Amino acid sequence: MMKNYTLLKRSMRFFLSVAVLSIFGSQAMAQSNTTSRGYIKDCIRERGECHNVAITKTGGDAMINGRNGWCAKNCPTDFVSKLRELHDKDKPIKDIQITENGSWVILWGDNGVSWHDIPQKLEDKIRHYNDIGETINSISLNDVGDWVIVTDNYYSASSQSIMDFLREGESNHGELWTVCLTDDALAAVYENGYRWFGEVPEDCKDAAREVTFDVYRIKIAGTAWFMADKNGTYRYHM
């Protein structure tokens, strides 16, 4: 469960406990794709509920609602094809993520996982959890090799430092539910609270404390963010 920590392209120094860590390599901030973001916002408003999104700073965006409803714009073609296939086969879609460079993961069905261009060790961990019958609730990764996977009973990460960070949050806030990991931020959602790292928007943190629903997932892309409970009640700033 514990991997060698990934050093990053551009160091950002933060204190975790008493150690100074260098993680989440920062990339140049490009302007968001306003066309795809606007389209996804329209889909969310029209459908009235949304339990998850995949948002990026520079690429495409997607949303899922209900059992397997979805909208996507400017996303990788194989990602869109998989969403269409799952919808046509009436498979529940649970979680979606796209990185800035086009890697993606989709969680679906009882324990189905589809992916493109993810680290081999993450792929191995997915297969392991499937083999032992663990239900996977959250997979998140970035473009510098970091990843986190959360199941009903376990969680694993690409580095010891990330594991230590998540465990400390668990000791303070209870069971870890989901994680959003980007190139420059981490948001961990626990049963009774949150833990943040890196460039998490302050208004996202404020909203997480203020909302009256039980936040289950948070997604971040630069200054944009989305949060929702399991039933599709949501709040966002995009």
C-alpha positions in Angstrom: 0.0 0.0 0.0 2.9 2.3 0.5 5.0 3.5 -2.5 8.0 5.6 -3.0 7.0 9.3 -3.0 7.0 11.0 -6.4 9.1 14.2 -6.6 7.6 16.8 -8.8 8.5 18.9 -11.8 8.3 22.1 -9.8 8.6 22.1 -6.1 6.0 23.5 -3.8 7.0 23.4 -0.1 4.4 22.6 2.5 4.5 21.3 6.1 2.8 18.0 6.8 3.2 17.2 10.5 6.8 18.1 11.2 8.2 17.1 7.8 8.6 19.4 4.8 7.4 17.7 1.6 7.6 18.5 -2.0 4.6 17.3 -4.0 2.1 18.1 -6.6 4.2 19.7 -9.4 2.7 22.9 -10.5 2.1 23.5 -14.2 1.5 26.7 -16.1 -2.1 27.8 -15.6 -3.8 27.9 -18.9 -7.2 29.4 -19.5 -10.1 27.0 -18.9 -12.1 25.8 -21.9 -15.2 28.0 -21.3 -17.1 26.2 -24.1 -17.1 22.8 -22.5 -17.5 24.2 -18.9 -20.6 26.2 -20.0 -22.1 23.2 -21.7 -21.7 21.1 -18.6 -23.2 23.8 -16.4 -26.2 23.9 -18.8 -26.6 20.1 -18.5 -26.5 20.3 -14.7 -29.2 23.0 -14.6 -31.4 21.3 -17.1 -31.3 17.9 -15.3 -31.7 19.4 -11.9 -29.3 17.0 -10.2 -25.7 15.9 -10.6 -23.7 13.5 -8.5 -20.3 13.8 -10.2 -18.2 15.7 -12.7 -14.9 15.5 -14.4 -13.5 19.0 -14.9 -10.1 20.1 -16.2 -8.3 23.5 -16.5 -7.4 23.2 -20.1 -9.3 20.2 -21.6 -12.8 18.9 -21.7 -15.4 18.4 -19.0 -18.2 15.9 -18.2 -21.0 15.3 -15.8 -23.1 12.3 -14.7 -26.6 12.2 -13.2 -29.1 9.7 -12.2 -28.3 6.0 -12.9 -26.2 6.6 -16.0 -27.1 9.9 -17.6 -24.1 11.9 -18.8 -23.0 14.9 -20.8 -19.4 15.5 -22.1 -17.7 18.1 -24.3 -14.1 18.2 -25.7 -13.3 15.0 -23.8 -11.2 12.1 -25.1 -13.1 10.1 -27.7 -12.5 6.7 -25.9 -13.8 8.2 -22.7 -17.0 9.4 -24.4 -17.4 6.1 -26.2 -17.2 4.3 -22.8 -19.8 6.5 -21.3 -22.1 5.9 -24.3 -21.6 2.2 -24.0 -22.4 2.1 -20.3 -25.5 4.1 -20.9 -26.7 1.9 -23.7 -26.1 -1.2 -21.5 -27.9 0.4 -18.6 -24.9 0.2 -16.3 -24.7 2.5 -13.3 -21.9 5.1 -13.6 -20.4 6.1 -10.2 -17.4 8.3 -10.8 -15.4 9.9 -13.6 -12.1 11.7 -13.9 -10.0 13.1 -16.6 -6.5 14.5 -16.2 -5.1 17.5 -18.0 -3.1 15.2 -20.3 -6.1 13.0 -21.1 -5.7 10.0 -18.8 -9.1 8.9 -17.5 -10.9 6.6 -15.1 -14.6 5.6 -15.0 -16.1 3.6 -12.1 -19.3 1.8 -13.0 -21.6 -1.1 -12.0 -21.0 -3.1 -8.9 -17.3 -2.9 -9.2 -16.5 -2.1 -12.9 -13.5 0.1 -13.7 -12.4 1.3 -17.1 -9.3 3.4 -17.7 -6.8 4.9 -20.2 -3.1 5.7 -19.7 -2.9 5.2 -15.9 0.3 4.2 -13.9 1.0 0.5 -13.9 1.0 0.3 -10.1 -2.5 1.8 -10.0 -3.7 -0.7 -12.6 -2.2 -3.5 -10.5 -4.0 -2.2 -7.4 -7.3 -2.0 -9.2 -7.0 -5.6 -10.3 -6.0 -6.7 -6.8 -9.0 -5.1 -5.2 -11.3 -6.6 -7.9 -9.7 -10.0 -7.3 -10.5 -9.9 -3.5 -14.0 -8.5 -4.0 -13.4 -5.0 -2.6 -15.8 -2.3 -3.8 -13.9 0.6 -5.2 -15.5 4.0 -4.4 -12.9 6.5 -5.6 -9.9 6.6 -7.9 -8.0 9.8 -8.5 -4.7 10.5 -10.3 -2.7 13.4 -11.8 -0.2 13.8 -14.6 2.9 13.6 -12.4 2.4 10.0 -11.2 0.4 10.5 -8.0 -2.7 8.5 -7.4 -5.1 7.4 -4.6 -7.7 4.6 -4.6 -10.4 4.2 -1.9 -12.5 1.0 -1.3 -15.0 0.1 1.3 -12.3 -1.2 3.7 -9.0 0.0 2.4 -7.2 2.8 0.6 -3.8 3.0 -1.2 -1.7 5.7 -2.7 1.4 6.2 -4.8 3.5 7.4 -1.9 4.1 7.1 1.8 3.7 10.8 2.2 0.2 10.8 0.7 -0.7 7.8 2.9 0.5 9.6 6.0 -1.5 12.6 5.1 -4.7 10.6 4.5 -4.2 8.6 7.7 -3.8 11.7 9.8 -7.1 13.0 8.4 -8.7 9.7 9.2 -7.7 9.9 12.8 -9.3 13.3 13.1 -12.4 13.0 10.8 -13.3 9.3 10.6 -13.6 7.0 7.6 -12.1 8.2 4.3 -14.8 8.4 1.6 -13.3 9.9 -1.5 -10.3 11.8 -2.8 -9.7 14.3 -5.5 -6.1 14.6 -6.6 -4.8 17.1 -9.2 -1.4 18.3 -10.3 -1.4 21.0 -7.6 -4.1 20.0 -5.0 -5.6 17.3 -2.9 -9.1 17.3 -1.3 -10.0 14.3 0.9 -13.6 13.8 2.0 -14.1 12.0 5.3 -17.2 10.9 7.2 -17.0 13.9 9.5 -14.8 16.4 7.7 -12.2 17.2 5.1 -8.5 17.6 4.7 -6.9 19.9 2.1 -3.5 20.2 0.5 -2.0 22.5 -2.1 -4.0 25.0 -4.2 -7.5 24.3 -3.1 -9.8 27.3 -3.7 -10.8 29.0 -0.4 -14.4 29.3 -1.5 -14.5 25.6 -2.0 -13.4 25.1 1.6 -15.9 27.6 2.8 -18.7 25.9 0.8 -17.8 22.5 2.2 -18.2 23.8 5.7 -21.5 25.6 4.9 -23.6 23.2 2.8 -26.4 21.3 4.6 -26.1 18.1 2.6 -23.5 15.3 3.3 -20.7 15.9 0.8 -19.5 12.7 -0.7 -17.3 13.8 -3.6 -15.4 17.0 -4.4 -13.8 17.8 -7.7 -11.3 20.6 -8.3 -9.7 22.2 -11.4 -7.8 25.4 -10.8 -10.3 27.8 -9.3 -13.3 25.7 -10.4 -14.9 23.2 -8.0 -17.9 20.9 -7.6 -19.3 19.0 -4.7 -22.2 16.6 -4.3 -23.8 14.0 -2.0 -24.7 10.5 -3.1 -28.2 11.6 -4.2 -27.2 14.3 -6.7 -27.6 17.3 -4.5 -24.8 19.6 -5.5 -23.0 23.0 -5.3 -20.4 24.3 -7.6 -18.3 27.3 -8.8 -17.3 26.9 -12.4 
